[in-house]
Every structure is written in structure tokens, then in C-alpha cells.
Amino acid sequence: MTNNPPLPTNSAETPPEPNLEKRLLLGGAVALGAGFAAALTPQQALAQAVENGIPANSVLAKVGRGSALQVGFAQTPLWFYRDPKTGRLHGVYKDLVDILAGELRVKVAWHEVSFGNLTLGLRKGDFDLFGSSAVYTVPRALVADYIGPLWSKGELVIVRKDNAAKYVTIADLNQPGVIFSVAAGSSEQDTMPKLFPKAKFIAVAGPIALGAEPVRTGRATAFVVGDSDALAFAKKNASWAHVVDPSHPFGKRPNTWMIRYGDAAWTNFLNMWAQFVTVHGTVKQLYDKYLTMLT
């Protein structure tokens, strides 16, 4: 903490500043008001905000009344996944949801959902925030609100190790006879056929990692997924999985959370909070932590 400079004294060398007493009184009042605001709990602050204009049916108002935060998630390596040994949830965005809930002083109720059903779950009210790694696509943007972005993601491709010499660059995969596997409902299902028009695509329902199964069994040539997800997956499946040109992810896009349309108060609050944790470096710290753990 820095020390404030001494106030000028009433002398010939340092004449008194005009209206100094008035300025000090006003400054004290501002500081006192700031002190009252800082002393409020999140629930008290939200309760006052609801009285001043937040709609009572907003998620922000419900949280202010102490309701649990309803969070949907779909499993992806690094970002949101369940430990098969303990059953506990981990990941960059899982930890970020915990930080958000801690600052709001509310509990979290978790709801697992597939990527194919995430927008349906939001619209039905099954959860109020999709907290997993959601990549921007126009079809999703037409039915839900995006928050952030909190990060950005490129894509990487996984092939079998016995095909590593055949597919050295991403361009090598854009040819007839190549079959891509993607997770059903994932952003890759919508965007990748435009980047590889000569190849064929199949979609696999369920968690994203299941999209790699056709490649492992030889029914598909390549599995395309987010860059960090690919690195983590290949580390866990080193016996057969090979990442094509891992130093050059392609198709970079915003990585976000998602909420229902129509809740302006909740949207505005989360967008500003997302900017804070991004600028503050919280997301980067969590990313580095999990990338080191999983790769």
C-alpha cells in the first residue's frame, strides 16, 4: 500500500488549495459509500439489484435468492471430464464454474448431457448454464446465447499410428477414400465437411471421445476434435493414436459457455464475469494446469 502525500500546510510557500475542505468531505463520503458496498454479500447485493430492476424470473435473481446454479455439461478431455476411478468431475471449465459459484456463494447442481442435446436442454430449462467447452457455430447461435468467449480453439486430427507416414499434413486428408469420424452434435459435425469436401464423414453419438472409436477399429481414417482435446486423447491412447501435424491447429474459433435466450440480466452479468476471468488470467492458469496434467 502506498502512503498518501502530506496535505499542504497554510504557509507562504504552500498556499491552501481552494475548496480543499469541501473536496475532502466529498471524498470521505465516496469512500464511506464504497465501504458499505464492499461489505455486502453477493446475496445482499443481488437482492438490492432485484429491487432496482432485475426481473424476478432471471437466473441472476434466482441465484440471488440462494437457489442452486443448474449447470449442464458434456464430457471433453481437458475441459470437463469425469475421473473413471473416483467418478469426480474435473477440467478447466469445471473449475471455472466452481469459482463462479463460490463468488456467488451458491451450490451447483450438475446435469450431464450430450452435445447433440445441449441446446434442447437449455430451451427446456433442464439447466441455466452449459458450462462445458462450446465452440461457436451459426446453428447453435440461432437457438441459444453465447457467453464470452473464454478461450479459443483450433482443431487437430487423430489417425492410427500405422497411417502416420501417409497423412503428414492436414491437406493430405482432403481426398476421396478418407473417412472422418466426428462426435454427433459437435461443432466439428457442422464445420469440418466444408474444410474437407473430398472426404466422407460419419457421426458417432455419445461423449466426444467415442468419436475416435471408428478410427481405432479401422472403420474410419481420422478423428477430428479440438486441439487440446486431441493432445490429451492421444496421450491417454498412445498405443494407437497419432496426432497429425500437432504444431499447426486449424479452423480456430471462439470457445464459450451457453445459456438460454431472453435473460438479459444473466447474459450481461456472465459476459462481464467472463471478460474478468479471461483478462485476469484465471482461464489461462487453469488451462496450463490441466494441459500439464493430461499431456
Buried (B, 14 or more C-beta within 10 A) or exposed (E): EEEEEEEEEEEEEEEEEEEEEEEEEEEEEEEEEEEEEEEEEBBEBBBEBBEEEBBEEBBBBBBBEEBBBBBBBBBBBBBBBBEEEEEEBBBBBBBBBBEBBEEBEBEBEBBBBBBBBBBBBBEEEBBBBBBBBBBBBEEBEEEBBBBBBBBBBBBBBBBBEEBEEEBEEBEBBBEEEBBBBBBBBBBBBBBBBEBBEEBEBBBBEBBBBBBBBBBBEEEBBBBBBBBBBBBBBBBEBEEBBBBBBBEEBBBEBBBBBBBBEEBEBBBEBBBEBBEEBBEEEBBEEBBEEBBEEBB
